[in-house]
Amino acid sequence: MRNSSTTTTQIEPPPDPGDPNVTPDGDNDPVDEGQNTPVDLGRLAWLGTVLVCLIVVVILVLQGYFGYAAVTFAVALAAGINLF
């Protein structure tokens, strides 16, 4: 048998991204400035989706398709939630 010292090192699991970064003294870790940038293009896309749906609602109501207009309006409301 070889004489070798066995050392075991514990590997720490990666931090959970859902957990807040709180130091032992109770303060939060600072966040990088570039990490929380606004997503203007995404909001613009959702706004475009809402506007297109509302235009389609008006057209469907004018044509007398009230059921389809109601469903399209519900889609517009669901897309509008992503704007907030």
C-alpha positions, 0 to 999 in steps of 0.5 A: 500500500502506498503511503499518501495523505488523502485530502478531501476538499469540499466543493461548494455548490454554485450560489442560487440565483434566486437567493439575495446576496447578503453579506454576514453583516446583513448588507446586500452585495452591490450589483454591477451597473451593467447587469440590470440594463433596461430591455427597450427592444423587448418592451417595444416588441410587446407594445407593437403586439398590443397595438396590432391586436387593438387594430385587429380588434377594431377591424373585427368589430367593424366586420361584425366578428365580435367573438374573434374581437373579444379573443383578440382583445384578451390577447392584447391584454395578456401581451400588455401585462408584459409592459409593466 
